[in-house]
Amino acid sequence: MHASDRIRKVEAVVIAHKEYGEADRFVRIFTQETGKLNTLAKGVRKIQSRKAAHLEPFTHAALVLARGQTFWIITQAETLHAFPAIRDDLNKTTDASYIMELVDKVSTEGQPEPSLFRLTLESLKRINDNPDTYNAVRYFELRFLDIAGFRPELQHCVACKKTIKPEDQYFSPLQGGILCPQCGQLDGKALSANQDTLRYLRHFQRNSYQELSDVVVPPQVRMNMQKILSVYMASVLEWQLKTPTFQQQIRDKTRGVD
């Protein structure tokens, strides 16, 4: 067996970990070189272990892996970015958890996805560095949908194909885009999408993050955009994501809503 088949050096973001045995831990990572991997960190829960701090969720780390009989074994770990603000703020933690949940659901074991890796790492940095994370998370969602092949149609009605006019519309999670008022009224599962919501969705879809970072989205539009993208994300993944509900509970408590 060639040395490169037995030993790998990877750059990774830690998705999650789970305790195994008395001292070991399973660590699921998303790597730049080989996509998602399920790995094993031996002895990491022992007091004298130096690897534990480098293998916490959301950590961006440089790892050395050795092939075991079933799993890749993490033999060395060094933190590249710890993202301390994410760990110290519950809202930021839930936002980062949401991103990693999406990455976990869409990525395939052993399949490199460099565009998604770059987007994930950039998004974690933005969440860590910015007091208001709303724009960073919505930008991630729309780029994530592009990468996954589910870019929502926001210019033409997905049913009748007519160009959307400047008026209140509907959004169809099942059909993947905007419905004109006539077609929207025929779709019992369509969500309302007023003019302002559609305008901001288009703005976020077509511009770079640098052009969006300082955009102030009105509160009602924020809620509408988040609802549309959350429902659409659950539809395309065919999975009810866990984090959005927890995110809303945390924000309601922060605002003092019972």
N, C-alpha and C positions, 0 to 999 in steps of 0.2 A: 504494500500500500504506500502510495506517495505521501510525503510528509504533509502536503497541503490538504490531503484527505483526512489526516488524523488531527491536525492542529489548525485552528482558524483564529485570526484576529479580526474582530468586528467592531463597528461603531453601532451602538444600540440605544433604544429608549425602552425602559422597563415598563411593560404593560401591567403586570400583576405578579404576585407570588403567593405560594400556598405551602404551609408547613408539611414536612414529610419526615416520618420517623422521629427520632429523638433530637437530632441536631441538624438535619438537612432541610432544604427548601426547594420546591419547584419554582422556577422563575420563567415566566413567559415574556419574551423580548421581541421587539420589532427592530430588525437590523437593516442597515443601509445595503449590506452586501448580499444577504440571502433571505430577506423578508422576515416573516414571523418564525420564531423557533421556540420550542419548549425545551428548557434546559434544567440542569440540576446543579445546585450549589451545595457542595458537601461541607458539613461542619460549620455552616454559616451562622447557626444559632448559638454556637459556643461563645462564651464571654470573650475569649481571646481572639475570635475571628476578626480579621481586618476587612473582609469583603462585604459584611452586612450593610454598612452605611452606603456602599456604592450600588446596592441592588434594591433600593426602595422604589416604589412606583413613581413614574414620571422622570426618574433620573436619566440623564444622557451620559452614557459611560462608554469607555473603551474596554473591551473584554477580550480575553484569550480563552478559547474553547478547545477542549480535547474530546475526541469522539469516544463515548462509552458504548456499552453493549446495546443500550436502548436510547439514551439521551446524550446530548452534548453536555459535557461537564464544564462548568465555569471554574477555571484554574486561577485566573487573575482578573482583577477589576479595578478600574480607576475612573473616578468621576470627572466628566468634562464640564457638565452644567448640573448643579443640584436644584436650581429653581426654588430657592428658599421661600419666596413670597407665596408660591402656590401652597406650600405646606403650612404656612402661617395664617392663611385666610381661607375660611370654609367655602366661600363663594368661588374663589379661584380653584380650590380643590375639586369642587363639583364640575366646574367647566373643563378642567383638565381630565377628569374621569370620563366625562362625556366624549371628549375627543378620542381618548384611548379605547373606550367601548366601541366606537365606530370603527376605528382602525382594526381592532380585534375581530369584529364581525366580518369585515370585508376582505381582510388579507388572508393569503393562503400560505400554509407552512412551506418554507423553503423556496418561495417564489419572490425574487427581488422586485421591489416596487419603489424605485428611487424617487419618483415624483411625490408619492404619498409620504415617504420618509422625510423629504425636505419640508413639505407642507406641515407635517406633524411637529417637527422640531421648531420650525419658525413660529407656529401657533403657540406652542408651549412657552417660548420666549416672550411672545406678545402678551400672553395671559399673565406671566410672571411680572412683566415690566410695567403694565398699564393699570391704573386704578380702576378704570371702567373697561371691562373685558367684552362688552356686547359686540362691538364691531369685529373684534378678532374671532369670536366664535361664529358669527354669521358668515364672515369671509371664509372661514375654514369649511363650513357646511357647503357653501356653493362651489368651492374648488374641489372639495371631496366628491361631490356629485358629478362634477366634470370628469374627474379621474376615474370614477367608478362606472362612467358611461350612462349616467342618468341626469344629464343637464336638463333642468326644467325649461320648457318653452314659454317665453314671456312676451313674445312679439305677435304671435298669431294664435287664434283660437284652435285648440288641439282637436276640436270636433269638426267644425265647419271650415277651418283653415283661413278664415277671413282675418285681415289685419286688425289688431286690437285698437279701438278708438279711445280717446281720453275720457273715459267714464268708468264708473264702478263695475268691476268684473267679478268672476269667480275663479277659484283654483281647484283643479281636479287632481287629488293625489293618485288616483288610479290611472289616469291618462297622462299624468306628468306635465301639467302646464295649465295655462290660463284658458278659461272658457268665457266666451262673450255672454252678455246678459241673457240672450235667448237660449243658448245651449246650456248655460249654467242652471237655469230654472228647471231643466229637464233632468239634471243630475242630482239625486237626493243626497249624495255624499260630498258634493262640492262645498268648498269653504268660501266665504265672502272675501273678496280682495278689492278694497276700495282703491281709488286713484293714487293716493299717497303711498299706500303699501306697495302697489305695483311699481311705482316710480322708484322707490328705494330698493326694491328687489332687483330691478334692472340696473340701477347704479352700482350695487354691490356685485352683480354678476359680470359687468363689463369692465370694471376698473381694477387697478392694482391696489394692494393694501396701502401703499404710500399715499394714494389719492383718497383713501377712505378713512384713514386713521383718525382724522380730526372731525369727521362728519358727525353732527349731532342729530340722532334719530329721535323724533318726538315719541313720548311715552306710549301713546295708543298704537302708533305704527310699530314700535318695538314689539309689543305684545302680538300684533297681527302677523308680523314677519316670523317671529319665533314659533307661533302656532302652526303656520303654513309649512315651514321647513321641518319642524318636528314631526308633524303628521306625514308629510311626504317621505321623510327619511324612514320612518317605521314601515311605510307602505313598500318602498323599493327594497328594503332589507328583509321584508316579510318577518319582522321580529319587533316585538314591543320593547323598546329600549328602556332600561331601568333608570338611567341617570336623569332624564328630563323631569320625571315626577319628583325626584329628590331635590333637583335644582329649584323647582317651584316652591317646594316646602321650605327650603332654606331662605329664599327671597321673601316669602310671605312672613316668616318669622322676623326677618330683618326689618321689614316695614311695619311690623306689629299687627299683621292681619291674622285673625283667628280662623 
